């Protein structure tokens, strides 16, 4: 109804426009356009007699084009009505806020945002066109507003745009172009809006299983550190190496050594990644091949300097050119030939504003769209590679299997740990699910430095992000100590959360399947799960981790308790209900602590313990705790792999009423409570042995079992602990039902 009304109103607007002297308006459900304005000669004026084009663009989506008449138009602005209590979410990856109401949001691809005292030094290593000193600066913007009132507006221009959201009764969006192109997405719920958006612009490719395991960055003595971690029984799935194939060909003269290095990690059971960016050094053996690079206004390759710990003279590939895409494909092929499973696909924010592409694009339209071209060219060249990117724009997600949040500051607050949560939630609200941060941060400038406490809290947050990956190096000015995950005071914390993360693979893979179907991300803002609960929808520092777990990360130094709002229903305080077994890293259910929802409370949060709650009714499918890697490498003597435990699962069940959970293979679990009985049904594509731990304290009605049976499978070794009210049993089935009955 919303979109039908919108189309009708816009058609009426288009018909009436030629006779109108002032800016027209329309109303359709919660969307009300009050005015159209144009920028010409330095000022803004009402748009007279605009050309308006409207067309359906899929179910629940309408595309709108507004082109003012007259010459000299350099900007177009649309003014929409605001609603009381409405929150404005989305906008791509942002560090300053989740809800942007009351401020303004620029969509321009840039480094940042950086802390305010760091911004004075940034121009010394970042080209001017790659940096906007703003709190909302970001590597991955999207001109996308998702309203909690149940609609979304996407600006389809690649030119820089700004949402101005400070008005009490209206909000505005403007673009630096002579035409404004929008798509309006219907709800009625925010989750419906997000589903329509992601169906239209694309969802991330399916990642390899090891992407969901723990990543680490080796350094110093790689072999000794890896051996130490494996002796400590620390699960690892990915080793991040950083040989710079681009820029500057660090692999030259050492291809045999690079292949041997990759082989060592593979033998230990780890996938490996290396490094690329979209720039090529002027001394590269293939620099300047015709048609491969962006050009300057004189038609020559556009050369500029950029710096990290070193300074480079480079030009960028032209991904609008077949020659540019072809050369890049060949260079990526070298890393694949050396055995690498993927790479950091770095940068993408440095396209000069006066550069020219083969397709004629230039200015901010080329600058902002360049990350999409870059990542989609790489995806076409290596569709199965584990590529992790930091830059993006509308449409990048469908070509970016993994996104990481760029280079955060080593700090607790803005651009540090607190902003990591904001980054993850805004990415999820913009259609990106497989996302993670640099655990430990990157920039340690001035007074900022990494402490063991900050690293431990970052590890906890990383374990409940779309990707759990560490940063071991970074830039430190002045130099300062940097704790590592293998340090004696840290490694036990890393092991605990890496163990949990690895065991959660079936749950994460099922959540990823749901993302492909609905666009719901792994890190879910509560507005997506509880849109009618105003307190939940306004909570920006806790989130659903998949469909059944609620995470409330600790973001303050010294904090040992955490404020949590519980949405409606009942919740299980996981760490008051399950014990972490240090012996093997598994979980043992005990006497469950069940909490009533729709209230706030403070939970214990000692260092090393992330507040984590399970929805009553949750069925958590896990791997056995002895799995060391989700990568398909190594042998049993080196690591226990996912494939070796394909036929075994652990199930933590908190049955209440009727509930279900998806499985990673497309099957499902279903729990049903009836008077005097509880049943669990398994529907899977594989016959598996399920080691079940079920808390019967979460049932609505007390049940004292004396009989456990199975239909379509085999049950054995069942036991009921009267004190904890935990039932343990082993069920072997592909499609079967376990029934627990009282006498």
N, C-alpha and C positions, 0 to 999 in steps of 0.2 A: 504493500500500500504506500509506503514512504516513497519508493522510487517511482511508482506509477503517478503519484501526485506531483513529484518533482518534475517528471517529464512534461506533464500537462501544464504546470506552471511556467516552465521554461519555454514551451512552445508558445504560450500566450505572450510571454515576454518578447520572444523573437518577432511575433507578428506585430506587437504594439510598438516595438522599438523605433521603426522608421519615423513614426509620428511624435516620438517622445522628445522633449527638449531637455529633460533632466534624467538622472540615472534611474533606471527602473528597478523593481524589486520583485521578489516572489516569496511564497511561504509554502513549505511542503513538509508536514510532520514536524520534527524538531529542527529542520533546516530552514532558516529564513535569511534570504539575501536582502539586505536593506539598501545597499547602494553599490555602484560601480564608479571607480575614479581612475583617472589617467594622470601620468606624469609627463609634462611637456614644458620645456623652457625652465626647468628647475622647480616647478611647483606642482601641486596636485589639484585637479579640477574634476567636477562631475563629468562622467562619460556620457556624451550626447550621441544618440542614434548608433549604439554599438551593433556589430554583426555578431549574432549568437547562433552557434550550432549545437544541437543536442542529438545524441544518439544513444540507444541502449548499447551496453558494452558487457553483456553477460547477465546472468541472473542476479538481480539486486544491485546492479552497477550501471551508472549513467555517466557518459563522458560529455563534458561541456567545454566549448571553445568560445572565448569572448575576445573579439578583435575590435577595438575602438576605431572609428573613422578618423581620418585626418592625418597629416604628416607630423613628424617630429615626436611621436609618442615613444618614450623610453621606459615606461613602466605602467603596469596595470594593477589596480588594487580592488579587491572585493571585500565588502563589509558584511559580516554575518551577525545575526542576533545571538547573544549569549543567554544561557539558561541558569537559573539559580542552582547553586551547588554543583554545576557541571565541572568536570575536571578534564584537562587536555593532556593526553598521554601520547606516546609514540615518538616521532621526530627522529628516528634512527638512534644511534648510540649517543647518549648525552651524559655528562658528568655532573651538571649543576643541579638537576632536579628531575624527578619523574613527572610530577604534575607541573606543567609550565604555565598554568593560569596565573596572571598577574605580571608576566614578563614578556620577553620577546625571544624568538628563536630564529636564528639565521641558518639557512642550509647552504653551506659552502664547504667543500672538502679541504681540510687543513690539518696540520699537526695540532695536538693539544688535548686539553686546554692549558695545562701547566698551572702551577700555583702562581699567585700574583707576583711574588718576589723573584720568580724564575724567568718571567717574561722579558726582562731586560737583557738577558744573555741569549735568549733563543735566536734572535736574528743573526748571531755570530755563526750559527751552523745550519740554519734553515733559510732557504730562499724566501724573499719577501712575499711572493705569491703563494707560498705554502704555509703561511702563518697569519691567523687573525687573533689578536690578543683579547679574547672574549671568554667568559666563563662557559658559554655554550659551544665553544669550538670543539670540533670532533673530526676524527678520521672517517667516520661512516655516518654522514647525515642522510636523512630522508625527509623531503618536504611533505610530511604525513602527519595529520592530526587525527587521533582516535579519541572521540568524546565518550565519556561515561553516560551521556544521554542516549547513546545507541546509534551513532553514525560515524563515518570517517570521511575525510577530505584529503585527497592526494593531489599535489601539484605535479603535473606531467611535464612541465618545462625543465630543461636541464640548466637553464640560467639560474643564477643565485636568486633565492626568494627569502622572504622574511614573514613569519607569523608574528603579529603584534597582538598580544593576548591580555593587555592590562585593563581593558575597559570593563566596567561593571555590567554594561548592557549589550556590548558588542565585542567582536574580535575581527581582526583584519588579516588578510594575506595579500602580499604584493610580490611581484616578480619583475626583475630588470629585463623586460622584453616588451615588444609591441603587441603581444598576444598572451592571454592567460589561458592555459589549458588545465582543466581539473577533471578528476573523477570522484564521484560521490558514491559511497558504499553504504548500503542499508544494514540495519541490525536485525532484530531489535536489541540484542545483547552485544556488549563489546566483543565477546568471543565470536559471534556471528559476523560482525564487521571484519574481524581479523581473518576469519576463514575466507571471506570473499576477497579481501586484499591479497592474501597469499596465493589464492587460486589464480588471481589475475596477473600478479607480477612474478610468481614463481617461488617455490620452496627449495631449501637447500638439498643438494644431492645426498643420497644415503651414504653415510660414512662406513668405513671398515670397522669391524668390532673393536679393534685395538684403540681406535680413537677415543672410546669411552673409558679406557683404562687409565692408570696413572702415567704421566709423562715426566721425564726428568732431563735436565741438561747436564751432560758430563763436563768435567773440567779437570785440569791438572792431570793426574795419573788416572786415566780412564779405566784401565783394567783393574787397578787396585781398588778404586771406589766401587765399581760394579761388583767385584768379588765381595767386598765388605757388605754392601747392601743385600746381596743374595745370601750371605751367611746369616744376616739378621732376619731372614725370611720376609723381605720387603718385596711386595709385588710391583712389577714394572712392566709396562707394555710398549712404551715408545722412548727411544733415545734421540734427543734433538742435537744434531751436530750442525755446524755452521760454516762449512767450507763455502766460500762465496763464488759459486759458479758465475753469478752476475752480482755486482759488476767485478771486472778485473780478473776473472779467470784464475782463481786461487787453486784450482785443480790441475793447472798445467804443470807437467813434469812430475806429477805425483798421482796419476790415475791408479797405478797398481797399489799404492799405499791406501788410497781412498777405498778401493774395492776390498782390500784386506780388512780395513776398519769396519766397513759395513758387514762383512762376513763374520767378524768376531761378535758384533752385536746380534746378528741373526742367530748365530750358534748359541748365544745365551738366552734366546727366546724373545728378543726385542725387535720391533720395527724401527726403522731409522728415517730421519728427515735431514735435509740439508738446507741450502739458502739460495734464493733468487730475489731480484727486484726488477722493475721494468726499465732500468737504466743500463747503458753500456758505456764503458770507459773509452775515452778517445784513443787509448793505446791498445784496445782490444783488437785481436787479429781480424775480426770481421766488422769493425767499425766502418760506417759510411757506405755500406752496400746500398745501391740505388733503391729508393722507395721504402726503406725499412725504418726510417727515423722521422720524428716530427721536425718540421722545418721552421726556421726563423723568417721574419718578413722579407728577407733578401733571397729566400729559397734554399739556403744552406742548412745542414743539420743544426738544430738548435742546441748549442753547447752551453752548459752552466756548471757551477760548482755546488756541491753539497758536502756536508761533513757529518761524521759520527765521531769515533775516536781518530779517524783519518779523514783526509780531504780528497775528493775525487772530482775530476773533470769529466762530465758525462753528457749524453743526450738520451732522450727517451724513445722507446720503440713507438712506431705508429701502428696501432692495432686496427685502424680502419683500412690498412693496406694489406693485401694478400702477401706481399713480400715481407712486410714486418711480422705478420703472424707466422709465416713460414720459417723465418730465421729463428724466431723465438721458440717455435716447436722443435727445431733442430737442437737448440741449446738445452732445452728441458730434457730432450732425449739422452743427452750425455749423462745426466744424473740418474735417469732410469737405467741406463746401460751399466752404470756403476753399482746398481743394486738398491739405490735409495727408494723408499716407499712413498716419499713425498718431500715437501719442503716448506719453509717459511716463505710466503709470497709477499714480500715486504713492500712498503711504500705505496706509491700511486697518488700521492697528494701534491706532487711538485710540478705539475704541468704548467708551463708559463702561459700567462694570459694572452700573449701576442703570438703564441705558437700557431702553426698551421698544420692541419692533418690532410691526408690525401683525399678525404671525402669533403673537404672544404670547411670543416668545422673549426671554430676558433673561439677565443674569449672564455667566459665562464661556462658556456655550454660545453665546450670541449674539456675544460678543466674539471668540471664536476662529473661528467659522464665518463671520463677517462678510466676510473677504477673498474667500472662495469665492463668496458671494452677489454681492459687488461686481464681481469680475472676470467672473463668468458673465453678469451683467446687461449688462456692456459688450460681451462677446463676442457675445451675442444681438443687440445693437444694431448692431454693426459687425464681422461675422465675418471680413472680409478685411483689417481694419486691422492695421498693425504696432504692436501694443500691447506695451510692456514694463513689467512689474510687479515689485514687490519683496516684497509681502506674499502670504501663502498659507496654506493648510490642506489637509487631505485633500480631494481632488476639485477643487482649484483648477487643477491642471495642464491638464485638458482644456479649460479656458477661457482659458489663458494662453500665447499663442504664443511669448512671449519673457519670460524672467525675468532680472533682474539682482540682484546681491548687496547692494543697499542702499547704505549710506554708510560705506565702510570708512575706517579711520584711515590717514593718510599716514605709513606706517612699514613696516619690514621684517617685524616679528614678528606677535604676536597682534593680531587685528583689522586687520592690514595685509596685506602681500604673502603671507606664509606662510599666513594664514587664507584667502586667496582660493583657494588650491589645496584646502584643506579644504572650503570652501564648495562648490566645483564638484564635488568627489567625493561629498560627502554628498547634494547635490542629485541627482546621477546615480544614486546608490544608492537614492534615494527616488522615482525615476521622472520626473525633469525633465532634459531633454537640451539644449534651446536656452537656454543660460544663459551669462551673462558678468558681468564686474565693471566697476566704474568704473576704467578704466585711469588710474593716477596717484592714486587715492584721493580722498576727499572732506573729511574732518575733519582739518585741520592745527591742532591745539590745543597750546598750551604749547611744548614743545621740538621737536615734530614739524614737519618741513617737507619738501617734495618736492625731491629732488636730481635732477640729470640721470641719475645712475647708477640710482636707484630707478625713475625713469620709463622708462628703456630696458629694464630687466629686467621691468617691468610690461607694456610693449609686447610683449616676447617671449612672456610668458605669455598675454596677450590673443590673440595670433595662434593659439594652440592651445587656446583655449576655445570653447565653443559659440557665443559671440558676441564680436566684437572691437569694443568701443566705448570712446571716451575720455571723460574728465571734464576740462573746462577750467577750472572755477571751484571750487566747494566753499567751506567755511567755514574761515577762517584767523584764529585768535586767539592771539597778536597777528598782525598782517599780516606776511606773508613772501613772498618771490618764489616764483612758480610757473612752472617750465619748461613750455613748450608743444611740441606735436609739430611745429610749423612753425618753431621756433627753429633757427638754423643748425647747432648741434651735435647736434640731435635729428632733424631732418627726414630725414637719410640713413638712420637706423635705422628710422624709421617707414616710409619708402618700401620698404626691403628686406622688412619683415614684412608690410606691406600688399600688396606685389606677390605674395609667397608665398600669403597668405591668399586673394587674388582668384583666383590660378591654381588653388588647391585646391578651387574651387567644385564641380566634378563629384564629387570624392571626398567632400566634405562633404554634398552633396545625396544621394549614395548611402547615406552613413551615416545620414542623416535618414530615408530610406526604410526602412532596417533597424530604426531605432527605432520606427517606426509598426507594424512587423510583430512585433518581439520585445521592445520596451521597453529595449533596450540603448542607453545614452546615448552621445553623441559623446565626452565625457570619461569614460573607463571605468576604474574602479578595477581593479587587476590581479586582485583576487579574482573579478571577473566573467569575466576572460579565462583565468586560470590558477588555478582553485580548488584544484587538488591540489598546487600549489607553495607551501609554507608561507612561504617567504621572499618570494615575489611577493605573496601575499595579505596580508602584514604590512607592505608598503611603501606609505606614505601620502603620499609627495611626488613620486612619478612615476606616470605613468598612460598608458594607451592613448588616443591621439587618433584616434578611429575605429578600424577593424579592423586597420590595418597599420602605424601609426606609434606609437612610444613616445617620450614627451616627459619630460624631467627638468629642469624649470625651476630656475634659479639663484635662491636665496632668501636669500642672505647678502651683505651689502655687502663689496666687495673680493674676493670669490671669483672665481677665474679657472680653476678646475677643478671638476668636479662628480662626486660619487659616484653610480654608477648600478648597479642590479642588473638583469642581463639574464635573463629567463626562458628556459626551454628552447628549443632550436632554434638558428638562426643569425641574426645581425642585421647590418645594414649601417649603419655610422657615416656618416650622410648628409653631414655637412660635411667628412669626410675622403674622400668619394667623389664629391661633386658640387661644382661651382664656381658661385657666384652671379655672374651677369654684370651688372655695374653698368650697362652700356650700355642694356640693355632690361629688367633685372630677372628674366630667365629663369635656368634652371639648365642646366649642361652636365655630363654624366657624365664622370668620369675613371676612374682606376684605383681600383676599389672596394676598400674596407677591410671585410672580412668578419670578424665577431667571433662566437666561440662563446658560447652561452648557459649558463644555470645557474651564473653566477658574478658577482661584483662587480668593478667596475673604476672607474677615474677617467678621465673624458673631458675634453679641453680645453673650456673655456667662456669664451673671451675676451669682454669686454663687447660686446654686440651679437650674440652667437651662442648661441642656445638649443640645448643638447644634444638632438638629434632622431635617432632610429634607425628604420629601416624593417625590417620582418620579411623575412627571405629568402623569396623567392617573391612579394613584393609587386608589384602592378601599379597604379601611381599614375596615374590619368587626370587631366590638368590642362587648364586653358584656356591658350591662347597668352599670352605675357607682355604683349602690347600691349592687353589688355582693361583699360579704365579703370574700369568700373562694372558692377555686376550689376543696376542699376535700368533700367527700360524707358523712360528719358527721354533728352533731348538728341539731338544728331545727330553725324555723324562729325567735323564740324569742332570740336565741343566735347569729345567723349569717344567711345571705342570701347566699345560695349555688349556685353553677353552675347549678345543676339540676333544681332548682326553676326558673331559667331564660333560660331554654333550648329553649323556644319558642319565645324569644325576642332577638333582635340584634340591635345595633346601627351601622350605616354605614357613614363613612366620605369618600366622593367621590371627587376626583379632576379630572374630566373627560377631556380627550384630545385625539382626534382621536379615535382609537379603542384600547381597552385594556381589560384585564381580570384578575381575581384573583381567586385562589382556595379557597374552603371552607374546614373547618376541617372535615366535614362529607363526603368528596369526591365530593361534588357539586362544583358549580362555579358561579361567577358573571361575567357579560360581559357588557361593556360600549361601545356604538357606537355613534359617532358624525356624523350627516349628515346635509346638508344645512337646516337651519331652524328647526332643531330637535335634541334632544338627547334622547337616550333610555338606560335603565338599565334592564338587564335580570337576573333573579334569577333562578338557578337550584339547588335545595337542596333536601335532603332526608326527611326533616321535613317542615311542614307548620310553618312559623314564621312571626312575625310582625317586620318589619324593620323600625326603626326610622332614616330617611335619612336626612343628611346634605350634600348638593352638592354645591361646588363652581363653578359657571358657568363662573367665570373669567378665569379659566384655559382652556376653550375651545379655539380652534383655531379661530373660527368665533363667533362673538358676537351673543347672543341669548337672546331675551326678551320674556319669556314664558307668554302665556295667557291661555294655556290649558294643563292639566295633566290628563292622562288617564292610565288605566291598562287593560291588557289582561291576563287572567289566574289568576287574583288576584283582590284585592280591594285596592283602594287608597283613602285616606281621609286626611283632615286637611293639605292641601298643601298651601304653602305661599312662595312668592318671595320678597326678600328685594332688592330694586333697588340700594340702596347705597352700600351694601356689595356684591351684586350679588350672594347671597346664597339662594338656594332653599331648603326648608324643606318640607318633606312629610312623611306620614306613609303608608307603603305598606304591606299588608298581603298576603302572597303567599307561595306556595311550589315551583311551576314552573310557573313563570309569568314574564311579561314585563311591566315596567313603561315607558311611553313615555311623553316627555316634548316637546311641540311644540309652536312656536310663532304664532301670529295671522295671 
